Amino acid sequence: MAIIKPFKGIRPPKDLVEKVESRPYDVLDSEEARAEAGDNEMSLYHIIKPEIDFPVGTSEYDPRVYEKAAENFQKFQDKGWLVQDAREHYYIYAQTMNGKTQYGLVVCAHTDDYMAGRIKKHELTRRDKEEDRMKHVRVNNANIEPVFFAYPDNSVLNDLIMRYAATEPEYDFIAPIDGFRHQFWVISDEADMQTITEQFAKMPSLYIADGHHRSAAAALVGAEKQKQNPNHKGTEEYNFFMAVCFQASQLTILDYNRVVKDLNGMSSEEFLAALQVNFIVEDKGTEIYKPQQLHEFSLYLDQHWFSLKAKEGTYDNTDPIGVLDVDISSRLILDEILNIGDLRSSQRIDFVGGLRGLGELKRRVDSGEMRAALALYPVSMQQIMDIADSGKIMPPKATWFEPKLRSGLVIHKLS
């Protein structure tokens, strides 16, 4: 069963939400955050990217930066830019991208569920990134930003959410940069909150869609606090961390594409010949060509687009990992032909989220920065859930969820 609870959210007043809200900390660098915050002292970047309050070049991992995060978090509360709700609530957070809306329930999930594997992951985490987020949680004693979960479709929860969606939201705005709509409702009715808790209790698992490092950090800090408390009961607020949970069928996963700096010493002709061992290669001309189905890839090389269709026998339909296009391309193109084995550390490869479009792949190759680009067909949420259920881990850089959650709509304090 999935244990969740409502919480006393710390939120901006309705008239300040667009001043406070921001993109997540990990989708932009320090200078982009500095530029977006500008002279807006209410921007959440002062809490999640507090290096912007220091001279340019200050490391985001400087101890002073973490201390500044806590100082700014307290300042936001003292000035009334963030205010804690008097009662515990669940919340609804809706995002609309390209005419499609997805509705998430904002809840507190239990750290024990993460530790026990009932909150399932599909990606490896890096200890350095975990430690960074742990420091941020510790110093603020709060989950400033939510993680992004998926849950199996549930008609009871869907009906409840749609009932609220027909009412006026607490927040409703179009975000700068992405241009997507974000709406937010507060659930106050005790019966509705009980229904949400009961429906989640029937779910054997929740699935991390995005935010693996934040999930790990929250769970590890919770475990630390358990050990530090001789009277630990398991119901303390530090046992929980904030998540936005969406029905799996509503989520949009975009392609996560690759650009490479060289062809491992081969000419274009030699590279294309090597590809023909495991792929049916077809020249599609100079117009952008997007993969049409699973196991088909688009290659951009020498101002031409090529279709690469994996031949039968090059993948295993019974293996939840081996059937993935990210695995096929990693094994048969990047590793076997280009000798790029470790996608996490190689300096010869970069990754481009699908929201930027295939035009971005073309631009980076045509500029001479990159030698070739590879576009993949998107992974499905069902594939992610199957892999998580099997206990296996996806290859790195496999999923790109859009739209990203905006930060600053609600915060969870650990005490």
Backbone torsions as a table, in degrees:
resi	resn	phi	psi	omega
1	MET	NA	147.0	178.3
2	ALA	-94.9	120.4	-179.3
3	ILE	-91.0	121.8	174.5
4	ILE	-133.9	165.4	176.6
5	LYS	-151.1	155.9	171.5
6	PRO	-76.0	169.7	-177.7
7	PHE	-152.1	161.4	177.9
8	LYS	-84.6	91.0	-176.0
9	GLY	-65.5	145.2	172.5
10	ILE	-101.8	117.3	-168.4
11	ARG	-136.8	157.9	173.4
12	PRO	-75.4	146.8	169.3
13	PRO	-56.2	153.5	-174.2
14	LYS	-53.3	-39.0	-174.9
15	ASP	-79.9	-6.3	-178.8
16	LEU	-111.4	-4.3	-170.9
17	VAL	-57.5	-38.1	-178.1
18	GLU	-75.0	-18.2	173.4
19	LYS	-77.4	-36.2	-173.1
20	VAL	-85.7	-46.1	-169.6
21	GLU	-59.3	155.1	-176.9
22	SER	-152.8	173.6	169.4
23	ARG	-73.8	161.7	177.6
24	PRO	-63.8	155.5	-174.8
25	TYR	-60.3	-29.2	-169.1
26	ASP	-98.4	9.9	178.6
27	VAL	-107.0	3.9	177.8
28	LEU	-149.4	157.2	-179.1
29	ASP	-91.3	179.3	-174.0
30	SER	-60.6	-42.5	-176.7
31	GLU	-71.7	-34.2	174.8
32	GLU	-64.7	-41.2	178.1
33	ALA	-63.8	-41.1	179.0
34	ARG	-60.8	-41.4	-179.1
35	ALA	-69.6	-41.7	-178.2
36	GLU	-68.9	-38.0	179.0
37	ALA	-68.1	-39.0	179.8
38	GLY	53.2	-128.6	179.2
39	ASP	-99.6	17.4	179.8
40	ASN	-84.9	100.0	-177.3
41	GLU	-72.3	-10.5	178.7
42	MET	-90.4	-5.2	-177.5
43	SER	-61.9	134.0	179.6
44	LEU	-62.5	-17.3	176.9
45	TYR	-56.2	-25.6	178.1
46	HIS	-68.6	-15.5	176.6
47	ILE	-104.4	-41.6	-175.4
48	ILE	-92.9	-18.5	174.7
49	LYS	-133.7	56.3	-170.4
50	PRO	-67.9	-6.5	174.2
51	GLU	-61.2	-17.9	178.8
52	ILE	-67.7	-14.3	177.6
53	ASP	-88.2	3.0	179.5
54	PHE	-116.0	168.4	178.2
55	PRO	-57.7	148.5	177.4
56	VAL	-52.4	135.1	-179.8
57	GLY	99.6	-10.6	177.2
58	THR	-66.0	130.2	-178.0
59	SER	-65.8	138.6	176.8
60	GLU	-68.1	-11.7	179.5
61	TYR	-100.7	5.6	176.3
62	ASP	-62.7	133.1	179.6
63	PRO	-53.1	-33.5	179.6
64	ARG	-64.4	-29.4	-178.9
65	VAL	-67.8	-44.0	177.1
66	TYR	-61.8	-42.4	178.9
67	GLU	-62.0	-36.9	179.1
68	LYS	-66.5	-34.5	177.5
69	ALA	-58.5	-48.3	-179.7
70	ALA	-64.8	-40.8	178.8
71	GLU	-60.9	-44.3	-179.0
72	ASN	-69.8	-37.4	177.6
73	PHE	-60.0	-43.7	177.5
74	GLN	-66.0	-40.3	179.2
75	LYS	-59.9	-43.7	179.8
76	PHE	-59.7	-38.5	179.7
77	GLN	-73.5	-41.4	-180.0
78	ASP	-61.6	-36.3	-176.8
79	LYS	-87.3	-4.3	179.3
80	GLY	81.1	14.4	175.9
81	TRP	-78.0	-23.4	171.9
82	LEU	-130.2	130.9	-176.1
83	VAL	-132.2	133.9	-179.1
84	GLN	-83.0	134.1	174.9
85	ASP	-62.7	146.0	-178.2
86	ALA	-74.6	-26.2	-178.1
87	ARG	-122.2	162.6	174.2
88	GLU	-76.7	140.2	179.0
89	HIS	-139.7	158.8	153.9
90	TYR	-96.5	162.2	-178.9
91	TYR	-134.7	157.1	174.4
92	ILE	-115.8	132.7	-179.7
93	TYR	-126.1	118.0	-179.3
94	ALA	-111.7	141.1	177.2
95	GLN	-126.8	134.5	178.7
96	THR	-119.9	120.7	179.1
97	MET	-129.3	124.8	177.6
98	ASN	52.5	41.3	176.4
99	GLY	82.8	-3.0	-179.6
100	LYS	-109.0	130.4	-178.9
101	THR	-111.3	135.6	173.3
102	GLN	-120.4	139.8	-173.4
103	TYR	-114.5	123.3	-179.8
104	GLY	-114.1	144.8	172.4
105	LEU	-94.1	125.8	179.0
106	VAL	-91.5	117.3	-173.5
107	VAL	-135.8	172.4	166.8
108	CYS	-106.5	122.1	177.3
109	ALA	-94.5	158.4	-175.1
110	HIS	-92.0	134.8	179.8
111	THR	-62.7	-30.7	178.9
112	ASP	-63.2	-34.2	178.0
113	ASP	-65.1	-36.1	175.8
114	TYR	-67.0	-49.4	-177.4
115	MET	-61.9	-33.6	-177.8
116	ALA	-87.0	-4.0	178.5
117	GLY	84.5	10.2	175.2
118	ARG	-79.1	-23.9	165.0
119	ILE	-95.8	110.7	-166.2
120	LYS	-98.5	140.9	179.9
121	LYS	-111.7	159.0	177.6
122	HIS	-127.7	1.5	179.7
123	GLU	-127.8	151.9	171.2
124	LEU	-75.5	150.0	173.9
125	THR	-109.7	156.2	177.2
126	ARG	-103.2	134.3	-175.4
127	ARG	-60.7	-37.2	-178.5
128	ASP	-64.8	-37.7	179.2
129	LYS	-73.0	-35.8	175.1
130	GLU	-60.6	-46.1	-177.1
131	GLU	-63.5	-39.1	177.4
132	ASP	-59.1	-48.7	-179.1
133	ARG	-69.4	-33.4	176.5
134	MET	-62.1	-42.4	178.0
135	LYS	-61.1	-39.5	-178.2
136	HIS	-67.9	-41.2	177.9
137	VAL	-66.7	-45.2	-178.9
138	ARG	-58.9	-50.4	-172.1
139	VAL	-68.4	-31.3	179.3
140	ASN	-92.4	-14.5	-173.6
141	ASN	51.2	42.8	-175.5
142	ALA	-161.8	154.3	165.5
143	ASN	-91.7	99.6	-177.9
144	ILE	-71.1	-37.4	-178.2
145	GLU	-119.5	143.1	-179.5
146	PRO	-81.1	161.8	167.0
147	VAL	-97.1	171.3	-168.2
148	PHE	-121.3	109.3	-178.3
149	PHE	-110.7	158.8	169.2
150	ALA	-120.4	150.2	174.8
151	TYR	-136.6	154.1	179.2
152	PRO	-59.5	143.8	-176.8
153	ASP	-53.1	140.7	-174.5
154	ASN	-141.7	114.1	-174.3
155	SER	-68.0	-34.2	179.3
156	VAL	-63.3	-47.1	179.2
157	LEU	-67.2	-37.5	-179.8
158	ASN	-62.7	-43.7	179.5
159	ASP	-63.0	-40.9	179.4
160	LEU	-63.3	-46.0	-178.8
161	ILE	-62.3	-43.5	-178.5
162	MET	-64.9	-30.7	177.2
163	ARG	-64.2	-42.7	177.6
164	TYR	-70.6	-36.5	-177.5
165	ALA	-63.7	-19.8	178.3
166	ALA	-82.6	-3.4	179.5
167	THR	-104.1	171.3	-179.4
168	GLU	-72.4	129.7	-178.6
169	PRO	-76.2	159.5	173.8
170	GLU	-69.7	-44.0	176.4
171	TYR	-122.7	145.5	176.9
172	ASP	-158.0	107.9	-176.5
173	PHE	-151.8	158.8	172.8
174	ILE	-99.8	122.1	-176.1
175	ALA	-76.9	142.3	172.0
176	PRO	-67.5	168.5	-179.5
177	ILE	74.3	-68.2	-175.6
178	ASP	-87.5	-24.5	178.5
179	GLY	75.1	13.6	-179.0
180	PHE	-90.3	155.2	-179.6
181	ARG	-89.8	139.3	179.5
182	HIS	-129.7	127.8	-179.8
183	GLN	-128.7	155.1	-171.8
184	PHE	-150.2	129.7	178.3
185	TRP	-122.5	150.4	175.5
186	VAL	-103.9	126.6	177.2
187	ILE	-96.4	114.5	-177.1
188	SER	-109.2	-23.8	-174.7
189	ASP	-66.2	124.9	-176.5
190	GLU	-61.8	-39.0	-179.6
191	ALA	-65.8	-40.5	178.3
192	ASP	-65.3	-40.6	179.2
193	MET	-65.3	-38.6	177.5
194	GLN	-64.2	-40.2	178.0
195	THR	-60.4	-44.3	-179.7
196	ILE	-61.7	-47.4	-180.0
197	THR	-59.4	-43.5	-177.7
198	GLU	-67.8	-39.4	-179.5
199	GLN	-67.5	-39.1	177.0
200	PHE	-67.2	-33.4	179.4
201	ALA	-63.2	-21.7	178.3
202	LYS	-82.9	-11.8	-176.7
203	MET	-86.4	127.0	178.8
204	PRO	-70.0	-25.9	-174.8
205	SER	-150.3	154.6	164.0
206	LEU	-117.7	158.4	-173.4
207	TYR	-125.6	128.4	175.3
208	ILE	-74.0	119.1	174.9
209	ALA	-89.6	-49.0	-179.3
210	ASP	-145.8	141.8	179.9
211	GLY	105.0	37.6	-179.8
212	HIS	-61.4	-41.3	-177.8
213	HIS	-71.0	-38.1	177.7
214	ARG	-65.7	-38.5	178.3
215	SER	-63.6	-48.0	-179.3
216	ALA	-61.9	-43.8	-178.3
217	ALA	-62.8	-44.8	-179.5
218	ALA	-62.0	-43.1	-179.6
219	ALA	-66.2	-40.2	-178.9
220	LEU	-68.9	-39.2	176.2
221	VAL	-65.6	-40.3	176.2
222	GLY	-59.7	-41.2	178.5
223	ALA	-65.1	-38.4	176.6
224	GLU	-60.4	-45.9	-177.3
225	LYS	-67.8	-32.7	175.2
226	GLN	-59.1	-46.5	-178.2
227	LYS	-66.7	-30.8	-177.3
228	GLN	-79.7	-13.8	-175.7
229	ASN	-105.4	105.5	-178.6
230	PRO	-65.7	-17.9	-179.8
231	ASN	-106.8	25.1	-177.2
232	HIS	-55.1	132.3	-179.8
233	LYS	-114.6	-23.3	-178.2
234	GLY	100.4	-7.7	179.8
235	THR	-105.5	-3.4	-179.2
236	GLU	-62.5	154.6	-175.8
237	GLU	-61.3	-29.8	-179.2
238	TYR	-68.4	-10.3	176.6
239	ASN	-79.7	-2.5	-173.5
240	PHE	-125.8	151.1	175.2
241	PHE	-138.5	155.2	-169.6
242	MET	-82.5	133.4	178.9
243	ALA	-142.2	147.0	169.9
244	VAL	-104.8	120.4	-172.2
245	CYS	-109.6	122.4	-179.2
246	PHE	-113.1	148.8	171.4
247	GLN	-63.8	134.7	-172.8
248	ALA	-56.8	-39.1	-174.5
249	SER	-70.0	-16.6	-177.9
250	GLN	-85.3	-17.0	-170.0
251	LEU	-76.6	146.0	177.6
252	THR	-109.0	118.8	175.9
253	ILE	-110.0	122.7	179.6
254	LEU	-95.0	164.6	175.9
255	ASP	-64.6	149.0	177.2
256	TYR	-124.6	105.2	-165.7
257	ASN	-101.4	166.6	-174.6
258	ARG	-121.5	143.9	170.2
259	VAL	-127.8	137.2	-176.9
260	VAL	-120.6	148.1	-173.3
261	LYS	-84.0	-21.9	-177.9
262	ASP	-155.1	170.1	-179.3
263	LEU	-106.2	28.1	176.7
264	ASN	59.3	39.8	176.6
265	GLY	83.9	-0.3	-178.4
266	MET	-92.3	155.8	168.9
267	SER	-79.5	167.8	177.8
268	SER	-59.3	-40.8	-178.9
269	GLU	-64.6	-41.1	179.0
270	GLU	-66.8	-37.9	179.2
271	PHE	-65.1	-45.8	179.9
272	LEU	-64.0	-37.1	177.6
273	ALA	-65.4	-39.4	178.5
274	ALA	-65.5	-35.6	179.1
275	LEU	-64.6	-31.7	-174.7
276	GLN	-68.1	-11.6	176.7
277	VAL	-64.8	-42.2	-175.1
278	ASN	-115.9	-3.5	-177.1
279	PHE	-133.8	150.5	167.9
280	ILE	-87.6	114.4	-173.1
281	VAL	-102.1	127.4	-179.5
282	GLU	-134.4	126.1	178.0
283	ASP	-73.7	121.8	-178.3
284	LYS	-102.4	3.3	176.3
285	GLY	91.0	-158.0	-171.7
286	THR	-97.6	-10.5	177.9
287	GLU	-79.9	141.9	-179.5
288	ILE	-54.1	130.5	-179.4
289	TYR	-121.8	123.9	-177.9
290	LYS	-102.5	138.3	176.9
291	PRO	-55.8	137.7	-174.1
292	GLN	-98.1	-14.5	-173.5
293	GLN	-160.5	169.3	175.1
294	LEU	-57.4	146.4	176.6
295	HIS	69.7	13.7	170.6
296	GLU	-115.3	137.9	-179.1
297	PHE	-124.6	155.4	172.7
298	SER	-111.5	128.0	177.2
299	LEU	-110.1	131.2	173.5
300	TYR	-111.1	120.1	-173.9
301	LEU	-151.5	129.9	176.9
302	ASP	52.8	43.9	177.1
303	GLN	64.0	18.5	174.8
304	HIS	-123.6	147.1	173.8
305	TRP	-101.3	137.7	180.0
306	PHE	-125.3	140.7	170.7
307	SER	-90.5	130.4	175.9
308	LEU	-118.9	112.0	178.4
309	LYS	-107.2	120.7	-178.2
310	ALA	-63.8	132.8	-179.3
311	LYS	-75.3	153.2	175.6
312	GLU	-55.8	139.7	179.0
313	GLY	94.3	-8.5	179.6
314	THR	-90.3	-4.8	178.9
315	TYR	-144.8	161.7	-175.8
316	ASP	-116.1	108.5	-178.1
317	ASN	-66.2	-15.5	-179.1
318	THR	-92.1	-6.7	-178.8
319	ASP	-104.8	117.0	-177.2
320	PRO	-61.2	-23.4	175.8
321	ILE	-90.3	-47.5	-174.9
322	GLY	-62.4	-19.9	-179.5
323	VAL	-87.4	-10.1	-177.2
324	LEU	-72.8	140.3	177.6
325	ASP	-65.9	-30.7	176.4
326	VAL	-65.6	-32.5	178.1
327	ASP	-74.7	-43.5	179.4
328	ILE	-58.9	-48.9	-178.0
329	SER	-67.3	-37.3	179.6
330	SER	-65.4	-44.4	-177.3
331	ARG	-70.7	-51.6	-165.9
332	LEU	-92.7	-16.8	-179.9
333	ILE	-115.4	-60.8	-173.1
334	LEU	-68.5	-43.7	-177.5
335	ASP	-83.9	-58.4	-171.9
336	GLU	-65.6	-39.8	-175.1
337	ILE	-98.2	-45.8	-173.8
338	LEU	-95.0	-6.8	178.5
339	ASN	60.3	37.1	172.5
340	ILE	-106.5	97.8	-173.1
341	GLY	-93.2	-43.0	-176.2
342	ASP	-104.1	99.9	-176.3
343	LEU	-67.7	-21.5	-177.7
344	ARG	-76.2	-26.7	-172.7
345	SER	-119.7	-16.1	-175.9
346	SER	-64.3	134.8	176.6
347	GLN	-88.8	0.5	-177.1
348	ARG	-93.8	1.2	-175.9
349	ILE	-137.3	149.7	173.6
350	ASP	-138.5	168.8	-172.5
351	PHE	-129.1	141.9	-175.0
352	VAL	-129.2	117.6	178.4
353	GLY	-65.2	146.9	-173.2
354	GLY	-64.2	-20.1	179.7
355	LEU	-61.9	-26.5	-180.0
356	ARG	-75.7	-15.0	177.6
357	GLY	79.9	165.0	-179.2
358	LEU	-72.1	-17.0	175.6
359	GLY	-61.2	-31.3	177.9
360	GLU	-68.3	-35.9	175.6
361	LEU	-63.0	-46.8	179.9
362	LYS	-60.0	-43.4	-178.4
363	ARG	-60.5	-44.9	-175.1
364	ARG	-70.5	-28.8	176.1
365	VAL	-79.3	-45.7	-178.9
366	ASP	-62.1	-28.7	-179.5
367	SER	-72.6	-14.2	-176.7
368	GLY	91.0	-6.7	178.3
369	GLU	-64.7	-39.3	-178.6
370	MET	-123.6	155.7	-177.1
371	ARG	-91.7	-34.4	-177.8
372	ALA	-155.5	162.0	178.6
373	ALA	-133.5	150.1	-179.4
374	LEU	-130.7	120.6	178.7
375	ALA	-103.3	137.5	-176.4
376	LEU	-113.7	154.4	171.9
377	TYR	-76.2	138.9	-173.6
378	PRO	-63.5	147.3	171.2
379	VAL	-70.7	149.4	177.0
380	SER	-96.5	156.5	177.3
381	MET	-63.6	-34.0	178.7
382	GLN	-63.9	-39.3	176.6
383	GLN	-61.9	-42.1	179.2
384	ILE	-62.0	-44.0	-179.1
385	MET	-66.8	-39.2	178.3
386	ASP	-62.0	-42.3	-179.8
387	ILE	-67.0	-44.2	178.6
388	ALA	-61.7	-40.8	179.4
389	ASP	-65.7	-31.3	-178.9
390	SER	-79.4	-9.8	-178.8
391	GLY	81.5	8.2	-179.5
392	LYS	-93.2	170.2	-176.8
393	ILE	-120.5	135.9	179.0
394	MET	-73.5	155.1	171.7
395	PRO	-59.9	155.1	-178.9
396	PRO	-63.7	154.1	175.8
397	LYS	56.8	51.1	-175.4
398	ALA	-103.5	-27.8	-174.1
399	THR	-126.2	145.9	175.5
400	TRP	-138.8	105.7	-179.8
401	PHE	-90.5	138.0	172.5
402	GLU	-139.5	149.3	-5.4
403	PRO	-75.5	157.3	175.6
404	LYS	-74.8	150.2	175.4
405	LEU	-67.9	135.4	171.2
406	ARG	-78.0	144.9	178.6
407	SER	-98.0	152.2	175.8
408	GLY	97.9	-3.6	177.8
409	LEU	-73.7	-33.9	176.5
410	VAL	-158.8	146.1	-177.3
411	ILE	-129.1	147.3	179.7
412	HIS	-114.2	123.3	177.8
413	LYS	-91.1	142.2	-175.0
414	LEU	-86.2	5.3	176.9
415	SER	-147.5	NA	NA
